[in-house]
Amino acid sequence: MSQTFKQKSDCVLFSENWLEAPLRTGAVLPSSSELARAMVFASAIKPGARVLEIGPGTGCVTRALLNAGVEEKDLTLIELSKSFTEGLSRDFPAAILLQQDAYQTLKNLSHGKKQFDAVVSSLPQFVYPKEKREQFRDHCLEVLKPGGRLVQFTYSTISPIPKRKGVQAIRSRRVWKNIPPAVVWAYQPTYAAP
């Protein structure tokens, strides 16, 4: 019963955020559990992985990451919305939570060491110009450990992240049990043999 109530309150919270800033929120409803599982599957993470989640919203994908064996202390969440961060800090107190603009935070993180096994993003990429999406891609790839993946979902069938030489892009089947149906993309650098 409480899970149903939580889902209803998540839907209301998403709708309110979307009405306040539709281009920032990008979705009227939270991701379904099926989409969240598809994103975790595409990330190819293993228990003990360190994950950077961008745009966690109400935490649907975050919960799927925890169910896959990621420890809460190994999660870094970047969320701009104050109303979303209030719930995230309550629900995931051991995670690192940054209430900041993801693009600027990624730029700052990319100057450091490769620290994440996966970057999982729910940002509405198509509202941004191609150059900004290319910068996003490059900054995400810079913070990934070798073998790590950038995962992004979209409602479109085409890649939301511009493709680049040396980066493999893998598309999932359409996730029909999501409103609207979505596709998950995984991006991974390809390394030439020495």
Secondary structure, 3 states (H helix, E strand, C coil): CHHHHHHHHHHHHHHHHHHHCHHHHCCCCCCCHHHHHHHHHHHCCCCCCCEEEECCCCCHHHHHHHHCCCCHHHEEEECCCHHHHHHHHHHCCCCEEECCCHHHHHHHHCCCCCCEEEEEECCCHHHCCHHHHHHHHHHHHHHEEEEEEEEEEECCCCCCCCCCCCEEEEECCCECCCCCCEEEEEEEECCCCC
